[in-house]
Amino acid sequence: MYDHLKGTIKKMARVQHATLVDIRRHLHKHPELSFQEFDTAKFIAKTLKSLSIELQEGIANTGIVALIKGKNPDKATVALRADMDALPIQESNDVPYKSQNDGVMHACGHDVHTASLIGVAKLLNDLKEEFEGTIKLIFQPAEEKNPGGAIAMIKEGVLEHPTPASIMGQHVDPSIPVGKVGFVKGTMLGSSDELYITIKGKEGHAASPQHAVDPILIAAHIIVALQQLVSRNCNPVVPSVLSLCQINAGTTTNVIPEVVQIAGTFRTVDEQWREEAHRKMTDLACGVAKAMGGHCELVINQGYPCLNNDLALTQRNIEAARAFLGAAQVVDIELRMWAEDFAYYAQQIPGCFYYLGVQDSAQVINSQLHTPTFNVHEAALELGPGLMAWLALKELGVQVLIALEI
């Protein structure tokens, strides 16, 4: 059965490729920020309804869940997820589908993720007489903004009625050539926390620093000390990253300001060390400021947890991907310190998140994620939906067999 389906899926994916390119370009042209994806959601819903696909709208405001029911739909359920929000970045690409929303851009490929899942919906809906069970499609808002759309959708019951046995998602990767996909077994991505530091001193004349308390000098000591804290306290085998990315202070050259504000991110893959680091960073920053005559407040906005791929599910997906693409097209990828709120789904049920290559062979399209020149090789819009549909059917077959054994 699967050999027949593999050929059918590949052919169907080729046929719909041009349509998905148009969908992706429409989404790219009209990006929306996290929790503001109202027009995006309307477009997705309209497209799915035109295919007569059952769906529910308005989950976590703009989220959508669609169900593709095969024969015996209650036998087993597998979920697929795509995120659909954009980033606050001004696009600098010179392309016909350049963002029309000033200061907003699909610089992380969520337009590809959404278009791809729409393609999966079309493929599986046309094949629903060929499989048993149900495929749940999750179009999720706000992956880019803490606390994230995944946790909101879970709270509103996205993993219920029906409850999936597993969930899968894909993310574009500009470091992987188009035509290839990458998998990570086990821990794939780090946790992500936002740090907001406010340092208060005493304003004064720059020529008389003895009468002031210089919060900029305090900030400099705190920044260096925090970097040393992470490098000297963390177990060397536990990856951790502390990046302080914003400093705001002062208005002129001859006045010591009263306040300095710093913001950044802390990421790791060990939850125990994460908690310990939060405490140590707070104690250190406040202690340095106090010792230098100032005051410090450190607010840690705890973000996404580590993303841990289920080992058994990931191995099945790797084997299925090799069968669909060929072994040479499936590569092993190292742990990265990116973060993804797909991690919340993977805490609830077995999950597998993998990378979809979007780099062209000439490396003309190879800008990094979250940059104003990011773009993708659109051949990925044939491979992405085809592979995801194939993985879903293979996994659904596994779950149906388990259900029959029970």
C-alpha positions as semicolon CSV with decimal commas, in nm:
position;residue;x (nm);y (nm);z (nm)
1;M;0,000;0,000;0,000
2;Y;0,271;0,248;0,100
3;D;0,471;0,205;-0,222
4;H;0,160;0,299;-0,416
5;L;0,091;0,596;-0,187
6;K;0,448;0,721;-0,209
7;G;0,430;0,756;-0,584
8;T;0,085;0,910;-0,567
9;I;0,189;1,167;-0,307
10;K;0,497;1,269;-0,504
11;K;0,290;1,316;-0,819
12;M;0,023;1,516;-0,634
13;A;0,288;1,731;-0,468
14;R;0,436;1,818;-0,808
15;V;0,095;1,909;-0,947
16;Q;0,007;2,147;-0,664
17;H;0,351;2,305;-0,635
18;A;0,272;2,615;-0,841
19;T;-0,043;2,679;-0,638
20;L;0,150;2,656;-0,313
21;V;0,411;2,898;-0,443
22;D;0,130;3,146;-0,507
23;I;-0,009;3,085;-0,156
24;R;0,332;3,129;0,002
25;R;0,391;3,453;-0,188
26;H;0,052;3,588;-0,085
27;L;0,132;3,514;0,279
28;H;0,479;3,662;0,244
29;K;0,334;3,977;0,094
30;H;0,088;4,020;0,380
31;P;0,269;3,924;0,703
32;E;0,116;3,980;1,045
33;L;0,275;3,992;1,389
34;S;0,213;3,751;1,675
35;F;-0,148;3,736;1,800
36;Q;-0,247;3,971;1,513
37;E;-0,277;3,710;1,236
38;F;-0,641;3,793;1,159
39;D;-0,618;3,824;0,778
40;T;-0,382;3,526;0,765
41;A;-0,635;3,316;0,957
42;K;-0,918;3,428;0,727
43;F;-0,712;3,332;0,423
44;I;-0,630;2,987;0,565
45;A;-0,992;2,923;0,664
46;K;-1,123;3,031;0,323
47;T;-0,872;2,806;0,147
48;L;-0,957;2,502;0,361
49;K;-1,331;2,561;0,330
50;S;-1,294;2,566;-0,050
51;L;-1,166;2,208;-0,012
52;S;-1,465;2,117;0,209
53;I;-1,233;2,042;0,501
54;E;-1,381;2,042;0,851
55;L;-1,225;2,313;1,068
56;Q;-1,256;2,514;1,385
57;E;-1,156;2,881;1,394
58;G;-1,075;3,130;1,669
59;I;-0,864;2,906;1,892
60;A;-0,633;3,137;2,089
61;N;-0,796;3,415;1,881
62;T;-0,646;3,338;1,540
63;G;-0,558;2,968;1,556
64;I;-0,725;2,712;1,332
65;V;-0,764;2,335;1,366
66;A;-0,868;2,123;1,068
67;L;-0,950;1,753;1,061
68;I;-0,889;1,516;0,771
69;K;-1,091;1,206;0,847
70;G;-1,010;0,882;0,674
71;K;-1,194;0,556;0,708
72;N;-1,265;0,458;1,069
73;P;-1,168;0,811;1,187
74;D;-1,181;0,716;1,556
75;K;-0,916;0,446;1,516
76;A;-0,618;0,680;1,577
77;T;-0,518;1,045;1,538
78;V;-0,190;1,213;1,442
79;A;-0,134;1,590;1,453
80;L;0,067;1,821;1,226
81;R;0,150;2,180;1,319
82;A;0,248;2,498;1,133
83;D;0,305;2,845;1,280
84;M;0,185;3,152;1,090
85;D;0,312;3,475;1,250
86;A;0,581;3,710;1,119
87;L;0,857;3,921;1,276
88;P;0,899;4,297;1,334
89;I;1,166;4,328;1,061
90;Q;1,174;4,561;0,760
91;E;1,225;4,346;0,450
92;S;1,504;4,451;0,214
93;N;1,456;4,183;-0,054
94;D;1,376;4,313;-0,403
95;V;1,113;4,059;-0,505
96;P;0,760;4,096;-0,648
97;Y;0,612;3,947;-0,332
98;K;0,802;4,174;-0,091
99;S;0,616;4,252;0,231
100;Q;0,359;4,526;0,195
101;N;0,329;4,570;0,572
102;D;0,585;4,824;0,684
103;G;0,823;4,686;0,946
104;V;0,678;4,334;0,933
105;M;0,831;4,039;0,748
106;H;0,815;3,661;0,724
107;A;1,185;3,638;0,810
108;C;1,156;3,297;0,975
109;G;0,973;3,103;0,706
110;H;0,632;3,073;0,869
111;D;0,478;3,161;0,532
112;V;0,639;2,841;0,401
113;H;0,522;2,641;0,703
114;T;0,162;2,758;0,656
115;A;0,159;2,709;0,279
116;S;0,312;2,365;0,324
117;L;0,046;2,255;0,574
118;I;-0,225;2,381;0,340
119;G;-0,063;2,159;0,078
120;V;-0,069;1,867;0,319
121;A;-0,439;1,932;0,380
122;K;-0,509;1,914;0,008
123;L;-0,304;1,597;-0,038
124;L;-0,452;1,408;0,254
125;N;-0,806;1,523;0,183
126;D;-0,776;1,377;-0,166
127;L;-0,639;1,054;-0,017
128;K;-0,882;1,013;0,273
129;E;-1,024;0,691;0,129
130;E;-0,672;0,544;0,136
131;F;-0,610;0,549;0,514
132;E;-0,772;0,483;0,849
133;G;-0,781;0,738;1,130
134;T;-0,772;1,116;1,151
135;I;-0,508;1,378;1,075
136;K;-0,536;1,692;1,290
137;L;-0,387;2,003;1,129
138;I;-0,289;2,284;1,368
139;F;-0,236;2,634;1,228
140;Q;-0,086;2,814;1,526
141;P;-0,043;3,185;1,597
142;A;0,237;3,363;1,782
143;E;0,534;3,129;1,784
144;E;0,763;3,432;1,780
145;K;0,634;3,602;2,095
146;N;0,647;3,474;2,450
147;P;0,439;3,312;2,601
148;G;0,366;3,174;2,255
149;G;0,058;3,050;2,078
150;A;0,120;2,681;2,147
151;I;0,054;2,705;2,520
152;A;-0,259;2,912;2,455
153;M;-0,394;2,659;2,206
154;I;-0,318;2,369;2,440
155;K;-0,511;2,545;2,718
156;E;-0,804;2,582;2,480
157;G;-0,806;2,210;2,405
158;V;-0,620;2,175;2,076
159;L;-0,486;1,835;2,185
160;E;-0,833;1,705;2,271
161;H;-1,138;1,589;2,076
162;P;-0,969;1,394;1,929
163;T;-0,643;1,349;2,120
164;P;-0,346;1,284;1,889
165;A;-0,108;1,000;1,965
166;S;0,180;1,211;1,834
167;I;0,258;1,544;1,670
168;M;0,503;1,654;1,401
169;G;0,622;1,989;1,270
170;Q;0,880;2,125;1,029
171;H;1,092;2,442;1,014
172;V;1,279;2,584;0,717
173;D;1,657;2,581;0,746
174;P;1,876;2,798;0,519
175;S;2,186;2,596;0,608
176;I;2,042;2,281;0,446
177;P;2,023;2,257;0,064
178;V;1,675;2,231;-0,082
179;G;1,585;1,866;-0,136
180;K;1,724;1,759;0,200
181;V;1,577;1,742;0,550
182;G;1,747;1,728;0,889
183;F;1,654;1,544;1,207
184;V;1,774;1,554;1,567
185;K;1,713;1,268;1,808
186;G;1,636;1,377;2,163
187;T;1,708;1,734;2,271
188;M;1,688;1,953;1,962
189;L;1,651;2,314;2,079
190;G;1,721;2,507;2,397
191;S;1,495;2,686;2,640
192;S;1,451;3,060;2,591
193;D;1,419;3,326;2,862
194;E;1,402;3,704;2,826
195;L;1,609;3,918;3,065
196;Y;1,519;4,277;3,151
197;I;1,767;4,460;3,373
198;T;1,707;4,808;3,517
199;I;2,003;4,975;3,690
200;K;1,943;5,290;3,890
201;G;2,217;5,529;3,998
202;K;2,232;5,901;4,071
203;E;2,233;6,157;3,793
204;G;2,515;6,409;3,783
205;H;2,761;6,617;3,583
206;A;3,003;6,407;3,377
207;A;3,292;6,624;3,501
208;S;3,208;6,549;3,864
209;P;3,143;6,175;3,881
210;Q;3,224;6,172;4,253
211;H;2,889;6,339;4,316
212;A;2,697;6,086;4,108
213;V;2,643;5,710;4,097
214;D;2,719;5,606;3,741
215;P;2,472;5,336;3,626
216;I;2,661;5,293;3,297
217;L;2,975;5,187;3,482
218;I;2,765;4,956;3,698
219;A;2,604;4,814;3,384
220;A;2,945;4,741;3,233
221;H;3,050;4,544;3,540
222;I;2,720;4,355;3,547
223;I;2,743;4,261;3,177
224;V;3,095;4,121;3,215
225;A;3,009;3,946;3,542
226;L;2,699;3,780;3,396
227;Q;2,899;3,644;3,103
228;Q;3,157;3,503;3,343
229;L;2,885;3,357;3,563
230;V;2,746;3,150;3,276
231;S;3,086;3,040;3,145
232;R;3,234;2,956;3,487
233;N;2,932;2,802;3,664
234;C;2,765;2,590;3,399
235;N;2,874;2,230;3,345
236;P;3,086;2,243;3,026
237;V;2,883;1,962;2,870
238;V;2,558;2,162;2,907
239;P;2,525;2,418;2,626
240;S;2,421;2,765;2,749
241;V;2,401;3,104;2,581
242;L;2,364;3,446;2,740
243;S;2,332;3,735;2,493
244;L;2,257;4,088;2,612
245;C;2,124;4,258;2,302
246;Q;1,991;4,598;2,413
247;I;2,138;4,882;2,621
248;N;1,952;5,209;2,663
249;A;2,093;5,498;2,868
250;G;2,163;5,868;2,862
251;T;2,071;6,159;2,638
252;T;2,392;6,358;2,596
253;T;2,772;6,350;2,637
254;N;2,812;6,543;2,962
255;V;2,542;6,410;3,191
256;I;2,568;6,086;3,388
257;P;2,218;5,935;3,357
258;E;2,009;5,799;3,639
259;V;1,892;5,479;3,470
260;V;2,033;5,214;3,236
261;Q;1,813;4,946;3,083
262;I;1,950;4,621;2,942
263;A;1,766;4,337;2,771
264;G;1,874;4,002;2,639
265;T;1,816;3,628;2,627
266;F;1,937;3,325;2,823
267;R;1,918;2,977;2,674
268;T;2,017;2,631;2,788
269;V;1,916;2,266;2,761
270;D;1,912;2,171;3,130
271;E;1,608;2,272;3,334
272;Q;1,784;2,235;3,669
273;W;2,072;2,459;3,558
274;R;1,818;2,699;3,405
275;E;1,652;2,751;3,743
276;E;1,986;2,780;3,922
277;A;2,116;3,029;3,665
278;H;1,811;3,250;3,709
279;R;1,881;3,273;4,082
280;K;2,254;3,329;4,039
281;M;2,209;3,599;3,773
282;T;1,963;3,786;3,991
283;D;2,184;3,769;4,300
284;L;2,494;3,872;4,104
285;A;2,339;4,168;3,920
286;C;2,175;4,307;4,233
287;G;2,490;4,248;4,438
288;V;2,719;4,427;4,194
289;A;2,486;4,725;4,174
290;K;2,455;4,748;4,551
291;A;2,832;4,723;4,602
292;M;2,880;5,015;4,363
293;G;2,617;5,231;4,531
294;G;2,333;5,170;4,292
295;H;2,024;4,956;4,267
296;C;1,933;4,680;4,021
297;E;1,613;4,501;3,927
298;L;1,635;4,189;3,709
299;V;1,311;4,057;3,561
300;I;1,330;3,716;3,393
301;N;1,043;3,646;3,158
302;Q;1,056;3,267;3,142
303;G;0,996;3,150;2,789
304;Y;0,981;2,823;2,600
305;P;1,120;2,501;2,747
306;C;1,376;2,279;2,575
307;L;1,241;2,098;2,273
308;N;1,291;1,726;2,317
309;N;1,208;1,504;2,020
310;D;1,061;1,168;2,112
311;L;1,327;0,910;2,028
312;A;1,101;0,636;1,894
313;L;0,883;0,873;1,688
314;T;1,188;1,052;1,547
315;Q;1,352;0,724;1,447
316;R;1,033;0,619;1,267
317;N;1,023;0,954;1,087
318;I;1,388;0,926;0,985
319;E;1,327;0,582;0,837
320;A;1,011;0,705;0,662
321;A;1,191;1,011;0,525
322;R;1,472;0,793;0,388
323;A;1,214;0,572;0,218
324;F;1,046;0,878;0,063
325;L;1,350;1,087;-0,033
326;G;1,645;0,849;-0,034
327;A;1,896;0,805;0,248
328;A;2,137;1,071;0,115
329;Q;1,869;1,338;0,143
330;V;1,817;1,285;0,516
331;V;2,087;1,436;0,737
332;D;2,168;1,445;1,106
333;I;2,168;1,793;1,259
334;E;2,338;1,907;1,578
335;L;2,164;2,058;1,881
336;R;2,101;2,431;1,838
337;M;2,022;2,710;2,082
338;W;1,723;2,833;1,888
339;A;1,390;2,800;2,067
340;E;1,046;2,685;1,958
341;D;0,713;2,668;2,137
342;F;0,651;2,337;1,959
343;A;0,827;2,219;2,277
344;Y;0,499;2,259;2,467
345;Y;0,324;2,006;2,242
346;A;0,618;1,768;2,283
347;Q;0,575;1,790;2,661
348;Q;0,219;1,663;2,628
349;I;0,249;1,393;2,362
350;P;0,535;1,238;2,162
351;G;0,664;1,499;1,921
352;C;0,909;1,524;1,633
353;F;1,028;1,855;1,490
354;Y;1,257;1,853;1,188
355;Y;1,427;2,089;0,942
356;L;1,330;2,148;0,579
357;G;1,617;2,259;0,354
358;V;1,557;2,584;0,162
359;Q;1,907;2,678;0,040
360;D;1,976;2,671;-0,334
361;S;2,282;2,492;-0,471
362;A;2,443;2,818;-0,588
363;Q;2,391;2,958;-0,235
364;V;2,233;3,272;-0,377
365;I;1,943;3,219;-0,136
366;N;2,115;3,154;0,196
367;S;2,052;3,448;0,430
368;Q;2,005;3,345;0,790
369;L;1,673;3,335;0,971
370;H;1,554;3,660;1,131
371;T;1,736;3,879;0,880
372;P;1,585;4,136;0,634
373;T;1,718;3,942;0,334
374;F;1,589;3,598;0,434
375;N;1,424;3,405;0,152
376;V;1,373;3,044;0,050
377;H;1,418;2,824;-0,255
378;E;1,055;2,756;-0,341
379;A;1,124;2,402;-0,461
380;A;1,086;2,324;-0,090
381;L;0,712;2,373;-0,138
382;E;0,700;2,048;-0,330
383;L;0,912;1,842;-0,094
384;G;0,775;1,989;0,231
385;P;0,406;1,901;0,188
386;G;0,479;1,568;0,019
387;L;0,713;1,451;0,294
388;M;0,488;1,570;0,576
389;A;0,186;1,395;0,426
390;W;0,394;1,078;0,389
391;L;0,523;1,097;0,749
392;A;0,169;1,150;0,877
393;L;0,031;0,849;0,693
394;K;0,320;0,627;0,801
395;E;0,278;0,732;1,164
396;L;-0,100;0,700;1,147
397;G;-0,049;0,344;1,021
398;V;0,169;0,271;1,324
399;Q;-0,096;0,408;1,559
400;V;-0,374;0,215;1,386
401;L;-0,174;-0,107;1,431
402;I;-0,128;-0,025;1,800
403;A;-0,503;0,037;1,831
404;L;-0,578;-0,296;1,666
405;E;-0,342;-0,478;1,902
406;I;-0,515;-0,321;2,199
